Amino acid sequence: MSTTVSLRESEETFIREMRSYVMTLKQQQKKSGYLARKEAKSALIRTGVLTEEGKEKEKIVTWE
């Protein structure tokens, strides 16, 4: 018996948008590495991977 995993359309859209975002950052890096790093760091803070001070969080996801 085989199991097929099918992504929902919203997940596929998310993946396409992330690919586009990464490609945009790579292009921006060629023009200005500083601005690309600034945008990437801002995104990591915005999504909760880094603290507001820009330091790595010990726990990104908790179930508590």
N, CA, C and O atoms as a printed pandas DataFrame, in Angstrom:
     atom_number atom_name residue_name chain_id  residue_number  x_coord  y_coord  z_coord
0              1         N          MET        A               1    0.847   -1.165    0.000
1              2        CA          MET        A               1    0.000    0.000    0.000
2              3         C          MET        A               1    0.901    1.240    0.000
3              4         O          MET        A               1    1.848    1.326    0.782
4              5         N          SER        A               2    0.606    2.176   -0.863
5              6        CA          SER        A               2    1.420    3.389   -0.898
6              7         C          SER        A               2    0.602    4.573   -0.404
7              8         O          SER        A               2   -0.617    4.632   -0.562
8              9         N          THR        A               3    1.299    5.485    0.182
9             10        CA          THR        A               3    0.653    6.687    0.693
10            11         C          THR        A               3    1.080    7.854   -0.173
11            12         O          THR        A               3    2.269    8.052   -0.424
12            13         N          THR        A               4    0.128    8.608   -0.619
13            14        CA          THR        A               4    0.428    9.772   -1.438
14            15         C          THR        A               4    0.130   11.019   -0.628
15            16         O          THR        A               4   -0.958   11.185   -0.076
16            17         N          VAL        A               5    1.121   11.884   -0.574
17            18        CA          VAL        A               5    0.937   13.146    0.134
18            19         C          VAL        A               5    0.622   14.205   -0.903
19            20         O          VAL        A               5    1.401   14.441   -1.827
20            21         N          SER        A               6   -0.500   14.825   -0.745
21            22        CA          SER        A               6   -0.836   15.902   -1.673
22            23         C          SER        A               6   -0.918   17.199   -0.895
23            24         O          SER        A               6   -1.549   17.279    0.160
24            25         N          LEU        A               7   -0.275   18.200   -1.434
25            26        CA          LEU        A               7   -0.291   19.500   -0.788
26            27         C          LEU        A               7   -1.568   20.240   -1.133
27            28         O          LEU        A               7   -2.051   20.192   -2.264
28            29         N          ARG        A               8   -2.092   20.911   -0.151
29            30        CA          ARG        A               8   -3.250   21.745   -0.417
30            31         C          ARG        A               8   -2.805   22.955   -1.216
31            32         O          ARG        A               8   -1.632   23.327   -1.188
32            33         N          GLU        A               9   -3.721   23.560   -1.917
33            34        CA          GLU        A               9   -3.382   24.697   -2.763
34            35         C          GLU        A               9   -2.725   25.817   -1.961
35            36         O          GLU        A               9   -1.800   26.461   -2.456
36            37         N          SER        A              10   -3.181   26.061   -0.744
37            38        CA          SER        A              10   -2.583   27.126    0.063
38            39         C          SER        A              10   -1.123   26.813    0.388
39            40         O          SER        A              10   -0.293   27.721    0.442
40            41         N          GLU        A              11   -0.806   25.541    0.603
41            42        CA          GLU        A              11    0.574   25.151    0.868
42            43         C          GLU        A              11    1.428   25.322   -0.379
43            44         O          GLU        A              11    2.572   25.768   -0.293
44            45         N          GLU        A              12    0.883   24.972   -1.534
45            46        CA          GLU        A              12    1.609   25.150   -2.786
46            47         C          GLU        A              12    1.853   26.630   -3.051
47            48         O          GLU        A              12    2.928   27.016   -3.509
48            49         N          THR        A              13    0.856   27.454   -2.762
49            50        CA          THR        A              13    1.005   28.898   -2.926
50            51         C          THR        A              13    2.096   29.416   -2.005
51            52         O          THR        A              13    2.922   30.228   -2.421
52            53         N          PHE        A              14    2.111   28.957   -0.763
53            54        CA          PHE        A              14    3.134   29.365    0.194
54            55         C          PHE        A              14    4.530   29.015   -0.321
55            56         O          PHE        A              14    5.446   29.834   -0.245
56            57         N          ILE        A              15    4.687   27.814   -0.838
57            58        CA          ILE        A              15    5.982   27.369   -1.356
58            59         C          ILE        A              15    6.412   28.233   -2.539
59            60         O          ILE        A              15    7.571   28.643   -2.618
60            61         N          ARG        A              16    5.494   28.512   -3.452
61            62        CA          ARG        A              16    5.820   29.372   -4.603
62            63         C          ARG        A              16    6.243   30.763   -4.140
63            64         O          ARG        A              16    7.209   31.326   -4.654
64            65         N          GLU        A              17    5.519   31.314   -3.169
65            66        CA          GLU        A              17    5.843   32.650   -2.674
66            67         C          GLU        A              17    7.187   32.675   -1.961
67            68         O          GLU        A              17    7.932   33.647   -2.084
68            69         N          MET        A              18    7.507   31.624   -1.221
69            70        CA          MET        A              18    8.808   31.557   -0.551
70            71         C          MET        A              18    9.941   31.455   -1.565
71            72         O          MET        A              18   10.981   32.092   -1.399
72            73         N          ARG        A              19    9.748   30.659   -2.612
73            74        CA          ARG        A              19   10.764   30.572   -3.669
74            75         C          ARG        A              19   10.998   31.939   -4.292
75            76         O          ARG        A              19   12.139   32.345   -4.513
76            77         N          SER        A              20    9.915   32.642   -4.572
77            78        CA          SER        A              20   10.007   33.975   -5.158
78            79         C          SER        A              20   10.734   34.930   -4.214
79            80         O          SER        A              20   11.573   35.720   -4.648
80            81         N          TYR        A              21   10.411   34.857   -2.929
81            82        CA          TYR        A              21   11.044   35.716   -1.924
82            83         C          TYR        A              21   12.551   35.458   -1.859
83            84         O          TYR        A              21   13.344   36.398   -1.819
84            85         N          VAL        A              22   12.937   34.195   -1.848
85            86        CA          VAL        A              22   14.362   33.841   -1.785
86            87         C          VAL        A              22   15.082   34.312   -3.049
87            88         O          VAL        A              22   16.194   34.834   -2.967
88            89         N          MET        A              23   14.463   34.136   -4.207
89            90        CA          MET        A              23   15.074   34.607   -5.457
90            91         C          MET        A              23   15.246   36.125   -5.428
91            92         O          MET        A              23   16.267   36.644   -5.880
92            93         N          THR        A              24   14.255   36.833   -4.901
93            94        CA          THR        A              24   14.347   38.285   -4.795
94            95         C          THR        A              24   15.494   38.687   -3.878
95            96         O          THR        A              24   16.241   39.613   -4.193
96            97         N          LEU        A              25   15.641   38.001   -2.749
97            98        CA          LEU        A              25   16.750   38.298   -1.840
98            99         C          LEU        A              25   18.099   38.036   -2.500
99           100         O          LEU        A              25   19.042   38.804   -2.311
100          101         N          LYS        A              26   18.195   36.963   -3.270
101          102        CA          LYS        A              26   19.452   36.657   -3.960
102          103         C          LYS        A              26   19.795   37.739   -4.973
103          104         O          LYS        A              26   20.956   38.128   -5.095
104          105         N          GLN        A              27   18.795   38.228   -5.699
105          106        CA          GLN        A              27   19.025   39.312   -6.655
106          107         C          GLN        A              27   19.411   40.593   -5.927
107          108         O          GLN        A              27   20.300   41.322   -6.368
108          109         N          GLN        A              28   18.742   40.864   -4.816
109          110        CA          GLN        A              28   19.035   42.060   -4.037
110          111         C          GLN        A              28   20.450   41.989   -3.466
111          112         O          GLN        A              28   21.129   43.009   -3.353
112          113         N          GLN        A              29   20.889   40.788   -3.110
113          114        CA          GLN        A              29   22.225   40.615   -2.549
114          115         C          GLN        A              29   23.296   41.028   -3.554
115          116         O          GLN        A              29   24.328   41.579   -3.174
116          117         N          LYS        A              30   23.051   40.762   -4.829
117          118        CA          LYS        A              30   24.009   41.151   -5.865
118          119         C          LYS        A              30   24.130   42.666   -5.954
119          120         O          LYS        A              30   25.211   43.196   -6.212
120          121         N          LYS        A              31   23.007   43.366   -5.737
121          122        CA          LYS        A              31   23.004   44.828   -5.806
122          123         C          LYS        A              31   23.523   45.440   -4.515
123          124         O          LYS        A              31   24.338   46.361   -4.546
124          125         N          SER        A              32   23.060   44.938   -3.395
125          126        CA          SER        A              32   23.451   45.472   -2.092
126          127         C          SER        A              32   23.339   44.380   -1.039
127          128         O          SER        A              32   22.247   44.066   -0.565
128          129         N          GLY        A              33   24.468   43.815   -0.686
129          130        CA          GLY        A              33   24.493   42.772    0.330
130          131         C          GLY        A              33   23.937   43.266    1.657
131          132         O          GLY        A              33   23.273   42.523    2.380
132          133         N          TYR        A              34   24.219   44.539    1.972
133          134        CA          TYR        A              34   23.741   45.113    3.232
134          135         C          TYR        A              34   22.220   45.123    3.293
135          136         O          TYR        A              34   21.634   44.707    4.292
136          137         N          LEU        A              35   21.579   45.597    2.228
137          138        CA          LEU        A              35   20.116   45.662    2.211
138          139         C          LEU        A              35   19.486   44.271    2.238
139          140         O          LEU        A              35   18.448   44.069    2.868
140          141         N          ALA        A              36   20.111   43.318    1.557
141          142        CA          ALA        A              36   19.590   41.947    1.555
142          143         C          ALA        A              36   19.663   41.346    2.955
143          144         O          ALA        A              36   18.712   40.709    3.410
144          145         N          ARG        A              37   20.794   41.548    3.641
145          146        CA          ARG        A              37   20.935   41.034    5.012
146          147         C          ARG        A              37   19.937   41.712    5.953
147          148         O          ARG        A              37   19.350   41.071    6.825
148          149         N          LYS        A              38   19.757   43.025    5.757
149          150        CA          LYS        A              38   18.815   43.776    6.596
150          151         C          LYS        A              38   17.391   43.235    6.425
151          152         O          LYS        A              38   16.671   43.056    7.408
152          153         N          GLU        A              39   16.990   42.978    5.185
153          154        CA          GLU        A              39   15.652   42.436    4.913
154          155         C          GLU        A              39   15.506   41.031    5.487
155          156         O          GLU        A              39   14.479   40.708    6.084
156          157         N          ALA        A              40   16.526   40.194    5.311
157          158        CA          ALA        A              40   16.466   38.822    5.825
158          159         C          ALA        A              40   16.367   38.823    7.351
159          160         O          ALA        A              40   15.585   38.065    7.924
160          161         N          LYS        A              41   17.156   39.671    8.005
161          162        CA          LYS        A              41   17.116   39.751    9.467
162          163         C          LYS        A              41   15.749   40.246    9.931
163          164         O          LYS        A              41   15.193   39.735   10.904
164          165         N          SER        A              42   15.216   41.232    9.238
165          166        CA          SER        A              42   13.890   41.757    9.565
166          167         C          SER        A              42   12.828   40.660    9.458
167          168         O          SER        A              42   11.931   40.571   10.297
168          169         N          ALA        A              43   12.936   39.832    8.427
169          170        CA          ALA        A              43   11.979   38.735    8.240
170          171         C          ALA        A              43   12.094   37.712    9.366
171          172         O          ALA        A              43   11.084   37.185    9.831
172          173         N          LEU        A              44   13.315   37.430    9.806
173          174        CA          LEU        A              44   13.511   36.470   10.897
174          175         C          LEU        A              44   12.950   37.004   12.217
175          176         O          LEU        A              44   12.423   36.242   13.027
176          177         N          ILE        A              45   13.068   38.308   12.424
177          178        CA          ILE        A              45   12.478   38.922   13.619
178          179         C          ILE        A              45   10.960   38.891   13.508
179          180         O          ILE        A              45   10.269   38.526   14.460
180          181         N          ARG        A              46   10.444   39.276   12.345
181          182        CA          ARG        A              46    8.997   39.333   12.109
182          183         C          ARG        A              46    8.332   37.965   12.293
183          184         O          ARG        A              46    7.208   37.881   12.787
184          185         N          THR        A              47    9.022   36.908   11.899
185          186        CA          THR        A              47    8.444   35.564   11.990
186          187         C          THR        A              47    8.741   34.868   13.317
187          188         O          THR        A              47    8.311   33.735   13.533
188          189         N          GLY        A              48    9.471   35.540   14.203
189          190        CA          GLY        A              48    9.688   34.999   15.539
190          191         C          GLY        A              48   10.881   34.087   15.698
191          192         O          GLY        A              48   11.011   33.427   16.729
192          193         N          VAL        A              49   11.762   34.029   14.707
193          194        CA          VAL        A              49   12.965   33.195   14.820
194          195         C          VAL        A              49   14.016   33.919   15.661
195          196         O          VAL        A              49   14.747   33.296   16.431
196          197         N          LEU        A              50   14.079   35.246   15.503
197          198        CA          LEU        A              50   15.001   36.071   16.281
198          199         C          LEU        A              50   14.214   36.977   17.218
199          200         O          LEU        A              50   13.049   37.287   16.970
200          201         N          THR        A              51   14.870   37.398   18.304
201          202        CA          THR        A              51   14.256   38.365   19.210
202          203         C          THR        A              51   14.294   39.742   18.557
203          204         O          THR        A              51   14.920   39.920   17.512
204          205         N          GLU        A              52   13.628   40.710   19.171
205          206        CA          GLU        A              52   13.641   42.086   18.658
206          207         C          GLU        A              52   15.064   42.649   18.620
207          208         O          GLU        A              52   15.361   43.542   17.826
208          209         N          GLU        A              53   15.938   42.126   19.478
209          210        CA          GLU        A              53   17.337   42.565   19.504
210          211         C          GLU        A              53   18.181   41.856   18.450
211          212         O          GLU        A              53   19.362   42.161   18.288
212          213         N          GLY        A              54   17.576   40.912   17.735
213          214        CA          GLY        A              54   18.285   40.200   16.679
214          215         C          GLY        A              54   19.034   38.963   17.150
215          216         O          GLY        A              54   19.867   38.427   16.420
216          217         N          LYS        A              55   18.747   38.510   18.355
217          218        CA          LYS        A              55   19.413   37.308   18.875
218          219         C          LYS        A              55   18.530   36.089   18.640
219          220         O          LYS        A              55   17.303   36.187   18.623
220          221         N          GLU        A              56   19.180   34.932   18.457
221          222        CA          GLU        A              56   18.425   33.687   18.248
222          223         C          GLU        A              56   17.591   33.357   19.473
223          224         O          GLU        A              56   18.050   33.489   20.608
224          225         N          LYS        A              57   16.361   32.926   19.230
225          226        CA          LYS        A              57   15.522   32.476   20.332
226          227         C          LYS        A              57   15.919   31.050   20.686
227          228         O          LYS        A              57   16.262   30.251   19.814
228          229         N          GLU        A              58   15.867   30.745   21.972
229          230        CA          GLU        A              58   16.188   29.389   22.401
230          231         C          GLU        A              58   15.126   28.412   21.916
231          232         O          GLU        A              58   15.440   27.310   21.464
232          233         N          LYS        A              59   13.858   28.831   22.014
233          234        CA          LYS        A              59   12.748   28.013   21.535
234          235         C          LYS        A              59   11.955   28.845   20.539
235          236         O          LYS        A              59   11.469   29.925   20.871
236          237         N          ILE        A              60   11.827   28.346   19.331
237          238        CA          ILE        A              60   11.058   29.055   18.312
238          239         C          ILE        A              60    9.587   28.706   18.443
239          240         O          ILE        A              60    8.724   29.578   18.336
240          241         N          VAL        A              61    9.302   27.441   18.671
241          242        CA          VAL        A              61    7.923   26.977   18.811
242          243         C          VAL        A              61    7.803   26.224   20.124
243          244         O          VAL        A              61    8.606   25.341   20.427
244          245         N          THR        A              62    6.796   26.583   20.890
245          246        CA          THR        A              62    6.525   25.830   22.110
246          247         C          THR        A              62    5.054   25.460   22.125
247          248         O          THR        A              62    4.218   26.153   21.545
248          249         N          TRP        A              63    4.757   24.386   22.777
249          250        CA          TRP        A              63    3.372   23.932   22.872
250          251         C          TRP        A              63    2.812   24.210   24.254
251          252         O          TRP        A              63    1.764   23.681   24.624
252          253         N          GLU        A              64    3.502   25.033   25.010
253          254        CA          GLU        A              64    3.074   25.339   26.381
254          255         C          GLU        A              64    2.213   26.566   26.404
255          256         O          GLU        A              64    1.757   26.981   27.470
